[in-house]
Amino acid sequence: MTDPQRVVIIADSRHPISEPFAGGLESLTWHLVDGMRERGVEVSFFAGPGSDSTLRATHLAVDGLRLSEAAHCDASMPPLPWLEQHHAYLQLMLMLMRRDDVDMVHNNSLHYLPIAMSDVLPTPMVTTLHTPPTPWLEPSIARCDQSRNRFVAVSGYTAAAWRHVTEPTVIANGIDIRRWPAGPGGHDLVWFGRIVPEKAPHLAIRIAQASGRKLRLAGPIADLAYWHSEVRPLLGELAEYVGHLDTAGLADLVGHSAVALITPTWDEPYGLVAAEALACGTPVLGFDRGGLSEVVSAACGRLVARGDVAIAGMLVDETARLDRGAAREHAVATCAIDRMIDAYLRLYRELVVPVAA
C-alpha cells in the first residue's frame, strides 16, 4: 500500500494557526500540516485568517455573505461571528463536494458541519476528537456514515468519553522534540497555557506559595475577567507573568524551570503542556484529570487528586528531584511528532485502500 498523496486538512477557524499558538489545538494542527508535507504528502490546508504564511493556507472566511435587512432583523438571527463561521465551513464543504483530486480529508476542527456533511464527499474523512462530547458534534457523529468516516481520539480517556456514538482510534498528540530541547533546570516553577478558568493558573500560584518557590506564568490571557479577578491580584514576589511567548522562548523558560505545574479544573483530553515540559526534561506536578496520567509516568512526574493544592505544595521539592534525563527520554519515546504522523498515515491507508480480510 502507498500513502495517500493528496490530503485536505481542515483547521478550527477560531484562532489563526500561527505562533505564538493560542493553544494545543493550534500547535497540533501546525505540526500535522508541516509533518505531512515533510513526508511528501500534498496538503491543501484550510484555516482562519492570520495563519502562518509558510503553511500556505486557504482562509476559512466568508465569501460574499450578504444578508437582507429582513434576515438581519429576524428573531432567529444568531451572533454575526457565529453565522460567518458557519457559512465559511458550509462553503468549504460545498467546494470539497466538487473536488475529484483528493485522496483524504482530515478534519481537525471543532465545528459540526464537516462531520454533518461528510457523507456527500467523494472521499473518506478522518476527524480528530480534541474535546469531550459537545451538543453539536455528538449528534453529527451519531448520524454520519461511519463506514466512510473514521474518528480519532487524542487519548484513551477521550476515546472512552465518545464510545456511546463511535469507536475512536487512539492517536496521542505529538510534539516536535527538536523544538523542545532538554534544559538545565533551575529553582523556579513554571505554568504555561491559555489563561482561562478551566486551566486555573491561580491554583498554580497557590501551590508555588505553599512551596516557597517562585512561579513564572506564560500564555495568552484568553479571559480578561478571570485574569483581573483571580490571577493578577496574586502576582508579586512569588508569581510573575512573563507574557505570551513563541515556542523558542517558551522552551527556554520551561527548560530552565525546576517543575512544570498543570492545574486544570476540567478533564484535560490529552495534556500537550505536559509532553512539552517533559521534552525539556522538566518534571510535571499536576492534578490527575482526564488524559494527563497517560502522558506523565511516575518516573517523570507526580499527579495528585483534583484541586488538592496542599498536597501538591508538599510534593514540589520531591518532584524537582526527579531525573530530568528520564523525563526527556519518556517524551522522546512516547510523545514525538513522528509517531503521530506515522499513525495517521497508517489510518489514511486503511481508508483509502481497505485492508483485505
ChimeraX attribute file (.defattr): number of C-alpha atoms within 10 A of each C-alpha:
attribute: neighborCount
match mode: 1-to-1
recipient: residues
	/A:1	10
	/A:2	10
	/A:3	17
	/A:4	19
	/A:5	16
	/A:6	16
	/A:7	23
	/A:8	19
	/A:9	24
	/A:10	26
	/A:11	28
	/A:12	21
	/A:13	22
	/A:14	18
	/A:15	17
	/A:16	20
	/A:17	29
	/A:18	19
	/A:19	16
	/A:20	18
	/A:21	22
	/A:22	20
	/A:23	17
	/A:24	18
	/A:25	20
	/A:26	25
	/A:27	19
	/A:28	21
	/A:29	22
	/A:30	20
	/A:31	21
	/A:32	22
	/A:33	23
	/A:34	16
	/A:35	18
	/A:36	20
	/A:37	15
	/A:38	10
	/A:39	14
	/A:40	12
	/A:41	17
	/A:42	17
	/A:43	21
	/A:44	17
	/A:45	19
	/A:46	24
	/A:47	27
	/A:48	22
	/A:49	17
	/A:50	12
	/A:51	21
	/A:52	15
	/A:53	11
	/A:54	8
	/A:55	19
	/A:56	13
	/A:57	22
	/A:58	15
	/A:59	18
	/A:60	24
	/A:61	20
	/A:62	17
	/A:63	10
	/A:64	7
	/A:65	10
	/A:66	9
	/A:67	9
	/A:68	8
	/A:69	8
	/A:70	9
	/A:71	11
	/A:72	13
	/A:73	10
	/A:74	10
	/A:75	8
	/A:76	8
	/A:77	11
	/A:78	11
	/A:79	8
	/A:80	10
	/A:81	10
	/A:82	11
	/A:83	13
	/A:84	17
	/A:85	19
	/A:86	16
	/A:87	19
	/A:88	20
	/A:89	24
	/A:90	17
	/A:91	15
	/A:92	18
	/A:93	19
	/A:94	14
	/A:95	11
	/A:96	19
	/A:97	15
	/A:98	11
	/A:99	11
	/A:100	10
	/A:101	12
	/A:102	18
	/A:103	20
	/A:104	23
	/A:105	25
	/A:106	22
	/A:107	22
	/A:108	22
	/A:109	24
	/A:110	22
	/A:111	18
	/A:112	18
	/A:113	19
	/A:114	25
	/A:115	25
	/A:116	19
	/A:117	16
	/A:118	25
	/A:119	19
	/A:120	14
	/A:121	20
	/A:122	18
	/A:123	21
	/A:124	22
	/A:125	27
	/A:126	22
	/A:127	22
	/A:128	20
	/A:129	24
	/A:130	21
	/A:131	19
	/A:132	18
	/A:133	16
	/A:134	11
	/A:135	8
	/A:136	13
	/A:137	19
	/A:138	17
	/A:139	15
	/A:140	18
	/A:141	21
	/A:142	14
	/A:143	12
	/A:144	15
	/A:145	16
	/A:146	16
	/A:147	10
	/A:148	16
	/A:149	19
	/A:150	22
	/A:151	22
	/A:152	21
	/A:153	26
	/A:154	24
	/A:155	26
	/A:156	18
	/A:157	21
	/A:158	24
	/A:159	25
	/A:160	15
	/A:161	17
	/A:162	20
	/A:163	11
	/A:164	11
	/A:165	14
	/A:166	17
	/A:167	15
	/A:168	22
	/A:169	19
	/A:170	19
	/A:171	21
	/A:172	24
	/A:173	27
	/A:174	24
	/A:175	27
	/A:176	17
	/A:177	20
	/A:178	12
	/A:179	15
	/A:180	23
	/A:181	20
	/A:182	24
	/A:183	22
	/A:184	15
	/A:185	21
	/A:186	15
	/A:187	14
	/A:188	21
	/A:189	30
	/A:190	29
	/A:191	27
	/A:192	26
	/A:193	22
	/A:194	21
	/A:195	23
	/A:196	21
	/A:197	19
	/A:198	13
	/A:199	20
	/A:200	22
	/A:201	26
	/A:202	24
	/A:203	21
	/A:204	29
	/A:205	28
	/A:206	19
	/A:207	26
	/A:208	25
	/A:209	17
	/A:210	16
	/A:211	18
	/A:212	14
	/A:213	20
	/A:214	18
	/A:215	29
	/A:216	24
	/A:217	24
	/A:218	24
	/A:219	22
	/A:220	18
	/A:221	17
	/A:222	14
	/A:223	12
	/A:224	13
	/A:225	12
	/A:226	16
	/A:227	17
	/A:228	12
	/A:229	11
	/A:230	17
	/A:231	22
	/A:232	15
	/A:233	10
	/A:234	16
	/A:235	16
	/A:236	11
	/A:237	10
	/A:238	18
	/A:239	24
	/A:240	17
	/A:241	16
	/A:242	13
	/A:243	14
	/A:244	21
	/A:245	17
	/A:246	14
	/A:247	16
	/A:248	12
	/A:249	13
	/A:250	23
	/A:251	21
	/A:252	18
	/A:253	25
	/A:254	33
	/A:255	27
	/A:256	21
	/A:257	26
	/A:258	28
	/A:259	33
	/A:260	30
	/A:261	31
	/A:262	25
	/A:263	29
	/A:264	24
	/A:265	16
	/A:266	14
	/A:267	20
	/A:268	24
	/A:269	22
	/A:270	26
	/A:271	24
	/A:272	25
	/A:273	21
	/A:274	25
	/A:275	30
	/A:276	28
	/A:277	31
	/A:278	34
	/A:279	34
	/A:280	30
	/A:281	32
	/A:282	36
	/A:283	35
	/A:284	30
	/A:285	27
	/A:286	26
	/A:287	25
	/A:288	21
	/A:289	22
	/A:290	20
	/A:291	21
	/A:292	25
	/A:293	21
	/A:294	14
	/A:295	22
	/A:296	24
	/A:297	16
	/A:298	13
	/A:299	14
	/A:300	26
	/A:301	27
	/A:302	23
	/A:303	24
	/A:304	17
	/A:305	12
	/A:306	16
	/A:307	17
	/A:308	16
	/A:309	21
	/A:310	13
	/A:311	14
	/A:312	27
	/A:313	19
	/A:314	14
	/A:315	18
	/A:316	25
	/A:317	16
	/A:318	12
	/A:319	23
	/A:320	25
	/A:321	13
	/A:322	21
	/A:323	15
	/A:324	25
	/A:325	17
	/A:326	18
	/A:327	26
	/A:328	25
	/A:329	17
	/A:330	21
	/A:331	24
	/A:332	21
	/A:333	10
	/A:334	17
	/A:335	24
	/A:336	21
	/A:337	21
	/A:338	19
	/A:339	17
	/A:340	20
	/A:341	21
	/A:342	15
	/A:343	15
	/A:344	19
	/A:345	16
	/A:346	14
	/A:347	18
	/A:348	24
	/A:349	17
	/A:350	15
	/A:351	20
	/A:352	18
	/A:353	12
	/A:354	10
	/A:355	9
	/A:356	5
	/A:357	3
